[in-house]
């Protein structure tokens, strides 16, 4: 009996520690120095706090609405209307598009919205205390004067000077076999950030190396609605499987025209490949560089994407073994094994340049560099072969490393200890291959 009592005490002590740990992990939210009770505790995702929608809006004195057709949370307080679409990083404040890092989400059938964005949208001061794991919101502390004439809508009498266009595919990947529907949503704003109604949108679809697919779109032309949105759907064919389907679109308003494209795939298992491409000569981000996705098992490319102004690219692809071929000034390729569905594989192309002139070798021979710690399964340690030109010159794009250089077909290196750094040119000058 005594042993059972001691065991009971130990269990109680452990439970008290466990309860304390959970309590410490909880995030407390104060509004005007009053602790508020939320339906569920807030969560932190990628450094951003998300809180239950209704409880947060109401604690800030806002009315709450939910638009089921657009899956949008709406909060109104005074002359401020905040609209937060689920799974979108582009909410609006009084009709103007803003950008957030983490989108509102539905988790366990409950809608979570970004806490700091909502508070600051209403002009409140939001402060985070990391030590206490608490958030303090002071209502109206940073409220800015608002033009009473601002209705939250653009003045249709004013000519559009420029357009901002966003396009999304939902979902980005559907099962193979055909007959699956993908929704393409276009959102348009003007040069002041206001959503644009009445913009003309035209769609054009094609499957990589399989021809046009206009007939698979539910509509080829659309007009943006009061929320600045236009939609069409695409129904996949079995011949779309294992390749990129691309939807190109043009958006026009008041003689201003913008063009965009997006891609999606039909595959039973998919993952994402993303990264950054930099100029191997200078290290600067490369905009508009094409990256082809070559499937080794299919012995063909399934499609390509291109980098944005920051040199970033991202694509959802069927799982498999790929060679990523980069259309740069110098031919380059990186291998990646996209084996686990649902994961994101980061493949950055932060290389440098190695060049030189090789003597004692006939033109047409090839040079290959092998990095220190070489493993045949690690593409960071090996390179494409560079052909020696008629003047003996060669050029290679290489990851930062220390290399040995070989003439292909010979077993011994002709030079060792060559260091290459990202975004820099290493010039060996004249070297002998003997």
N, C-alpha and C positions, 0 to 999 in steps of 0.2 A: 504493500500500500504506500509505504514511504517512497519507494522508487517511482511509482506512478505519479505521486505528488510532485516529486522533483522534476520528472519528465514534463508534467503539465506546466510547471513554472518556466522551464526552458522554452517550451513552445510559446508561452505568453510573451517572454522576453524577446524571442526572435520575431514574433508578430509585431511587437511594438516597434522594433527597429525597422521592419519592413514597411509598416505604415508611415513611419517618420520619413523613410527614404522616398516613398511615393509622394508624400506631402511636399517634400523639398523640391521634387521634380516638377510639381504643378506650377503653372504660371499664373500669378495673381494679377488681376486687372482692376485698377482704380479709376473711377471717373469723378472728377472734382473731389478727390480725397475720400470717396466712398468705394469700398470694395463691392464689386458687382458680382452677382451670381449668374454664371453662364450655364446653358443647358449641358454642355460638355466642355471639358477643359480645352484651352487653345493648344495648337500644335505648332512646332517650328519645322519649317521645311526650307532647306537651302538658305538658312539664316534669316528667313522671314516668318513672322508670326501670323497664323491664320486662326480666326475665331468663328464660332457659330454665327450664321448670318443674322437671324432675327434678334437674338439676344444682344448682339453688338449694336445693330442699328437702333434698337429701342433704348438701350442704355445711353446712347448719345442723343436721345430726344428726336430721333428720325422716325418717320412713318416707313413701313416696310411693304413691299409688293414683290410678287414673284411672277414672272412671265414664263409660263410653261412652254409656249411654242418656241421661244428663242432661248430658253434656259438662262434667263437673266435675272439677277437680283437687283432690285431698285430701292434706293433709300432717298427720302426727301426730308430736308430740314431747312425751313426758311426759303430762301431763293436759290438753294443748291439742290440739284438732282444728280445723284450718283448712280450710274448703271454699270453693273459688273457681270459680264457674260461668263458662264462657267467654261473653264478650260481655255480661256483667252487671256492674253497678256495686254489687251487693249480695252480697258474700261473707259467710260466717258464721264466727265464732270460738266454739267450744263451743256451737253452736246459736243464737247471738245474731247478728242481722243487723247488719252494719256497712255504711258507705257509703264508696266510693272514687271518685276522680275519673276514672280511666282503667281500663277493664275489661281482664281477661285476654283474650288473643287468640291465634288460630292464624295464624302467619305462615310461609309457605313450609313448610307441614306440620309446624311445630314450635310447641309450646304455650309462650307467654310469660305470665308472671304478674308482678304488681306487687311489686317487690323490697322497698321500705320497708314496705308493709303486712304482708308475710309476716314480715319480721324482727321488727317491733314486735308482731305477733300472738303470737309466741313469747316476748315479753318481752326481746328483744335491743335493744341500742342501735345505731341506724343513723345514720351520719354521712357527709355528702357534702363532698368537697374539690373545689371548682370549678376551682381552679388546676391541680391534678394530675389532674383528671377521674377521681377514684377514690372508691370507697365502702368504708367500714370498718364492719364489723359485729362488735360485741362481744357474744358470747352470754351471756344471763342477766343482763346489766348492769342491766336495768330490770324484772326479773321481779317481779311483784306476788304477794302471797299469794293462793292460790286455795282456795276452799272444796272440800274433798275430796268433799263430798256433791253438788257440782254435776255432774250427769251430762251437761250440755249439752242437756237437754231440759226443757221447761216442766212444771211440776207440774199434771197434769190435774185435781187436786182443787181447785185454786185457780180462782176465777171470773175470767174475762177482764173487765178494766175498760175497755179500749179496744183498737181494732184498727188496725194499719197495713197498708195494702193497696197493692200495686203490680201493674200490669197491663201486659203487653207483647204486641205483635203481631209475629209473625215469618213472612215479612218485612212491612215497612210498605207495600211497593208490589209488586204482581204484574202480569204482562202482561195486556193487555186481551183480551176475547173470551170470558171465562167459563171455568169448569172448573178454576180455580186454587185451591190450598189455602193458607189462612193459619191459623197456630196461635196461639191466644190463651192466654197463660199468666198465671195469677193467683198471687201470692205473698202470704201472710198472716203477720203477726207480732203478738204481744200487746203490752201496755203496757210490758213489760220487755225487749222486743226479741227474745223467743224465737219461733221458728217455731211456728205453730198447726196441729195436726192435727185433722181433724174439723170444720172450719168449712164451713158450707153456702154454696155459690155458685150463683147463678142468673143465666143469660145472656138477653139480649134484643137482637136485631139488627134494624137497619133501614138502608135506603139512602136518602140524602138526596133528598127529594121523589119517592121511588119506592116508598115503603111498607115494611112490615115484611118481615123476611127470616128468621124463626125456622126455617123449613124448611132453611135452608142451614147451620145449626149441627149439628155431630155429636151434641151433647148440650146440653140446656137447663139441666140441673142437674148439679152435681158436688160432691165433698167433698174438701177438701185432704188430701194425704197426709202422711207423716212429715216431709217436707221443706217443709211448709207450702204446697204447690203444688196447683193444680187446672188442668186444661186442657180446651179444646174446640177444634174446628176449624171454619172457615167456608169453604165452596166458592163461589166467585164465579159470578155470572151475567153474561151479556153486557150486560144492562141496568144493571149496576153500573159500567160503564166511565165514566171521566171524572167521577166523583162520589165523595164521601166515603161509605164504609160505616162505620156506627157500631155498636159493640157496647157496650151498657150492661150493668152487672152489679151485683148486690147480694151482700154477704158478711155472714153472720150467725154469731154464736157467743155463747152465754150471754146472750141478750137484747141483745147489742150488734150494731148494724147499721151497715155502711158502704156507700156507693154510689160507683162509679167508671165511667168510660167510656173507650174508646179508638177511634181511627179508622185506617183504612187505605184504599188506593185501588187501582183496577185501571187501569193506563195503561202504554203501551209506553215512555214516557219520563217521568221524574219528577225533581223537585228539592225542596228543603226551604226553607220560608219561616219565619223566626223573628224575634223582636224583643221589645221591651218597650213597654208602653203606660203612660203616666203621665197623671195628671189635669192637663189643660191649665191649670186654675185654680190648682193648688197645687204641681204637680211630683211629688206622691206617687205611688208605683206603684198601679195600679188592678187590683184582684182581681175576677174574674168578668166582665170586659168581653168581649162577643162580637165576634169579627172574622169577617165574611163574606168569602168568596173569590168575587168576581164575574168570570166569564170573559167577556171582551168578544166573542170570536169565537163563543161559544155563546149569548151574550145571556141568560145565567142564572147564578145562583149554583151552585157545586158543593158547597157546604157551609160550615160555620163551626166555629171553635174558640173557646176562651175562655182568659183569662189566669189564672195562678196567683197565690198570695199575693204574689209578687215582681213582679207585672205582666208576667211572661214568658209567651210563647206560642210554639208550634212546630207546624208541620204539613207533611206531605209532600203535594205537589200535582202533578198533571200539568203538564208544561211548557206555557207559554202566556202571554198578557197578562192581568193581573189588576188589578182595582180592589179594594183592601182597604177594606172599609167597617166603620167602628168604631161600635158602639152606645154612644155616650157621651151626656153631658148635652146636648152640641151635636153636630149631624150632622157627620161627618168622613169623609174618604176619601183613600187614598193609592194611587197606581198603581205597579205593579212589573212588569217584563218578566222572567218566569221562563223564560229561553231556553235555558240550558245544563243538560242532564241531570246529576244527581249533585251539583250544587253547592248550597250553602246561601246563601240571600239574606236579609240582615239588614234588617228594616224596622222601625225604632224610631219610635214615635209620641211624641216629646218636644216637644210644642207648647206655645204660649202662647195667650192669648186677646186679641183686639182687639175692642173694642166702642165704640159711640158713638151719637150721635143726629144724623141728617142732616136739615138743613132745605132747603127749596126743591125737594124731590123728593116726588112723590106716592107714597103707600103701595103696596107691591107691586113697586116698582122693586127692582133688585138691585145689591149692592155686590160688587166683586171686587178682591182685592189681588194685585199683581204684584211679586215680589221683585227686588232688585238682581241683576244677572247673569242675568236671565231667559232661559231656553231652554225652548221648548215641550216638549222631551223630558225635562226635569228637574222632577219633581213637587214638589221642595223650593221651587220658585220660583212656583208658582201654587196657587190654592185653589178650593174650591167657592164658588159664589156664595151670598151671604147676602141673604135677602129683607128689605127695609125694612118694618117693621111700621107699624101705624096711628099710633103715637106717634113715628115717625121713627127708632126704634132698630134696630140691627143687631148681630150678633155673629159673629165668625169665629175658628176655630182655625187657627193659623199656626205654621209652623216658625220658629225664631229667624232673623231676617233684618231688613233694612230695606226698606220697601214703599212703593209708590205705590198710591193707592186710586182706583178708577174706578167710575162708574155704568155698568152694562152698557148698551151701545148708544151710549155717548159716547166720543170718541177721546182726550180730554184728561183727565188725572187731576185730581181736585178737592182732593187733598192729597198731599204727598210727604214723604219722610224720616221715616216712622213706624217706630219700632224695636219689635220684639216679642222677648221673651225667654221661654225655656222655663219653664213652670209659673208664669208671672206674667200678671196682667191689665193690659193697656194700655187706659186709658179716655180716649178723645178728647174726651169731653163733647159739646157742641153744635158741629157744623161745617157750613159752608155748601157746597152742591154746585155753586155757581155759580163 
